[in-house]
Amino acid sequence: MNHQQTRSTGDGPLLRRFEYEDGWIVAADLGADAANVSVDTVGETAIVVVDGDGEPVESEFELPGPAASTAVTNGVITVEGETVEDDTVEGER
């Protein structure tokens, strides 16, 4: 397992990325109720919207690859994906 940790600037969420032989997980601790959070993925980008006091706040973050699933539990978003192997044979490029 390869673990990378980053923190966004300011008071943003703590992001963690875990890479395994067969997949990866990106987790972000938002500290918000699951009912107030929506997550969508487009290609290799996760789009997170948090409804709170006032206007909703939208954030985006890059993923290591296309997402297979997303979940929000106890204020933590998890996005999971599979490692895609390059099946291209060296002489076929």
N, C-alpha and C positions, 0 to 999 in steps of 0.2 A: 504494500500500500504506500502510495506517495501522498503526503499531506501538505497542502499549501494554505497559508492563512493570510488574508489581507483585511485591512480595515478601511472603509471609505472615509473621505474627508469629513470633517465636522462631526455632527452627532449622528451620522448615518449608521446603518446596521453593520454588524460584524459579519463578514463573509468568510466561509471556509470551503475549500475544495479538496475532495478526497478522490484519488485516482486508483483504480484497481485494474487487474489484468483484463477483466471482462466488462468494465464499466466505470462510471464516475458518479459522484454526488456533489452538488453544490448546495450549501445550507446558508441561510441568512437569518439572523436573529433580529426580528422586527420589534418584538415586545408588544404586539398588537393582537387583539382578538381575531380568531380565524373568521368570524362573521364579518369583520371589517376589511378583510384582505382578499383580493382576487389576483390570480397569477395566470398569465397566458404566455405561451412561447411561440416564437416565429423564427424558424431556422435555428440559428445558434444564439438567439437573444431571448432573455426572459423579461417580461414586462409585468411589473408589480404595481398595483393600485391599492392604497390604504385610505379608507374613509375614516375621517376623524372629525375633530372640531373644525368647522369651516369647510374649505375646499378640499377635495380629494388630492392626495399626493401621489404622483406617478414617478416610478424609477425604472431604469433598464439596466441590465447587466449582461455581459457576454458569458456564454456557456462554452465548455470544451467541445461540444458537438450538439447535434439535434437531441431534444429531450424526449424521453420515453414516458415519463410521468412527473406530476407535480403534486405536492401536498402542503397543507398548512396545519401545524399542530402546536398548540401552546405558544403561539407567536413566532414559530420558527418555520420558514419556508424551506422545503427540500425539493430539489429538481434532480431527477436521475436520468442517466442516459447510458447507452451501451457504447463500448469502444468499437469503432469501425475499423476493420483491418483493410489495408490497401491490397486488393487482389490483382493489381496490375503486375504482369510479368515484366521483368526488366527490359526485354527486347521489344515490347509492344507499345512503348510510349511515343 
